[in-house]
Amino acid sequence: MRDITLKDGRIIDLLNKNYYFVEFDAEDKRPIIFNKRRFNYQPTGSNTGLHQLASALGEIDGLVSFPVLCLLNADYEIIFQYNQYLCPKELIPILEQLKCL
């Protein structure tokens, strides 16, 4: 999605006008404070792991699959979560519909 969908001019315009967009690497090892809570990287093997924030925002039915798109409202509540590729044609109506929430 990073190389196609998120480079689409219509998507960029919608994100810039209506959202605070943050791209996050689920394997980032730095601690992050989000919504007054500390999230840390959790190793799962010698060279593997997953950040707790990625789990908190991206887990669907107990699993995290990538790519994950997660939209939050002003109260940091998840209003949309999806864990498959979305092309611009699929993402534009979602962003249009949710921009007012």
C-alpha positions in Angstrom: 0.0 0.0 0.0 2.9 2.3 0.7 4.2 2.2 -2.8 0.9 2.5 -4.7 -2.2 3.5 -2.6 -0.5 6.0 -0.3 1.2 7.7 -3.2 -2.0 8.3 -5.1 -2.7 12.1 -5.3 -6.4 11.7 -4.3 -5.5 9.7 -1.2 -2.7 12.2 -0.2 -5.2 15.1 -0.6 -7.9 13.4 1.5 -5.4 12.4 4.2 -3.8 15.9 4.4 -7.2 17.7 4.5 -9.1 15.4 6.9 -6.7 13.2 8.9 -3.5 13.1 10.9 -1.7 10.4 9.1 1.0 8.3 10.9 2.9 5.5 9.3 4.2 3.0 11.8 6.7 0.2 11.6 5.3 -2.7 13.7 8.9 -3.9 14.3 10.1 -0.5 15.6 12.0 -1.1 18.9 11.6 2.4 20.4 9.1 2.8 23.3 6.1 5.0 22.4 3.8 6.9 24.7 0.3 7.0 23.1 -2.8 8.2 24.9 -1.0 8.3 28.2 0.2 4.7 28.0 3.6 3.3 27.2 3.9 0.7 24.5 7.1 -1.3 24.0 8.6 -3.7 21.4 8.0 -7.3 22.4 10.6 -9.8 21.0 9.2 -13.1 19.8 12.5 -14.7 18.7 16.1 -13.9 18.2 15.5 -11.4 15.4 11.7 -11.1 15.4 9.1 -9.2 17.4 6.1 -7.0 17.4 5.5 -3.6 19.0 2.7 -3.5 21.5 1.2 -0.4 19.8 1.0 -2.4 16.5 -0.9 -5.1 18.4 -3.2 -2.6 20.1 -4.2 -0.9 16.9 -3.9 -3.7 14.4 -5.1 -6.8 16.0 -8.3 -8.3 14.4 -9.7 -11.5 15.8 -6.6 -12.0 17.9 -4.2 -11.7 14.9 -2.1 -9.0 13.4 -1.8 -9.3 9.6 -0.1 -6.7 7.4 -0.8 -4.2 6.0 -3.0 -2.7 8.6 -5.1 0.4 8.2 -6.5 1.8 11.4 -8.5 5.0 11.7 -9.2 6.6 15.1 -11.6 9.3 16.1 -10.7 12.3 18.2 -11.1 10.2 21.4 -8.6 7.7 20.1 -11.2 5.0 19.5 -10.9 2.7 16.6 -13.5 3.6 14.0 -12.1 1.6 11.1 -9.7 -1.3 11.0 -8.6 -3.4 8.0 -5.8 -5.8 7.5 -5.5 -6.3 3.7 -4.3 -4.3 0.8 -6.7 -1.5 -0.3 -6.2 0.1 -3.7 -7.0 3.8 -4.1 -10.4 3.0 -5.6 -11.3 1.0 -2.5 -9.8 3.4 0.1 -11.2 6.7 -1.2 -14.8 6.0 -0.3 -13.8 4.8 3.1 -11.8 8.0 3.8 -14.7 10.1 2.4 -17.3 8.4 4.6 -15.3 8.5 7.8 -13.8 12.0 7.6 -16.8 13.4 9.4 -16.6 11.1 12.4 
